[in-house]
């Protein structure tokens, strides 16, 4: 049965980390869900590349932060914040592809 | 045992406001310091480049009135970091005038320290020649900056660390108004000066700079209180509606950071590898183990923005499925028509169409770009050129061309766009981009940041 990320993680958000990077936080409801997703390596480079239409070299890092039962994805911004062609100066609305994520555990 | 050092943080960004009841709760705890961060690069390069605040003047004045009045009456230092949002010279001057008004209207007399953070272009060029400039942009080796880039930049600021604040505290300032500052330094400097641990003070500063955002429910417009002890710090919300939990505080450590374990700042980095978060009381959290690791070379972060032109925008929509199915073709045809029409004028311009309902929010990152589900598109037509008049010309011509463009299969020959407003086109004014985002090695962490004292 497919599990939805939104069923396990109460907070899924994005924001600039400086003007050149975009960082997505997935904060799980409990340690069980965090450990399950971490253990199954659901959030990996291949998935992030697909979700964000990018090549793996654009991924800065995928970091698990146990104290917050969180997984953090950081990617390069396609543009420096505010450059011509910008659509999200704060980077606050780039989390959406994660909301639809479903996977087998 | 040493007394805890107590800090009242009033709000996430000066001007975002806070309940008076929370502030009074904080004052009951007899703080050693009242501090607030006023800045962010989040709102983009315009505010830095143009010398304009992104927060409202009256809202900033309201917050500062409460803070300064309480601080002066009880002799508690009040510190403001990154004045006016970007911390350049016009931002500092803007906030200074607000403080002068408050002093006059409230009949308050005190010593004000102004710490400047704008870096002269010549100093940055000198550092570039001496190999003291390093790029922060990922993938860029070395400086990735030229003298021409520096000349083209309208304004350059540097983030100060704790040293200029310590100097101003020692200089007897009652109120310290600083230009661009590393957010935590506003909160940590006085504690470090009094012998508290740099790692704990910096980590606490990182949390306090967003005030009640680290509580649950979080808020960017409520106060937060911090206590630093010998080998720990504690955070406490000041509204009964909020709690700090280990997860809410730990989660805040992730916020706007690339790697939550290693957090670089002026003079080194904060290492949270061995940090523990413990529920202290029902509403407070105790944190231990955060370490500050000094770097081999003290470096300050430079931020600069340059003006690249003027922008005019037009907002429109389409509900026509035939038009929507051909939107890329239509946009290209309009761009070609504009280019052709002004080809003899030698105009330099940028013309862009953002299509909401397809990829208006995520642009290149949008995975569903080729399978939009919307029954209507919002279209923002944007022209950027060397002058506002030229931007107007390009925007207006693109708008009228798109309105009447005869695409394949068109039924609606009366017009292709719905405009919500008359006039349909708006001046968005000067356009800036970030042009400097670099580290500069310095030998004296305080030297780039001159301090003036004013007796009010």
Interface residues (C-beta under 8 A of the other chain):
Chain A: X11 X15 X16 X17 X18 X19 X20 X21 X23 X25 X27 X50 X51 X52 X53 X54 X60 X61 X63 X65 X67 X68 X69 X70 X72 X74 X76 X78 X80 X81 X82 X83 X84 X85 X86 X87 X88 X89 X90 X93 X94 X96 X97
Chain B: X41 X42 X43 X44 X45 X46 X136 X137 X138 X139 X246 X247 X250 X251 X253 X254 X255 X256 X257 X258 X259 X260 X261 X275 X276 X277 X308 X350 X352 X354 X359 X360 X361 X362 X363 X364 X365 X366 X367 X369 X384 X431 X432 X433 X434 X437
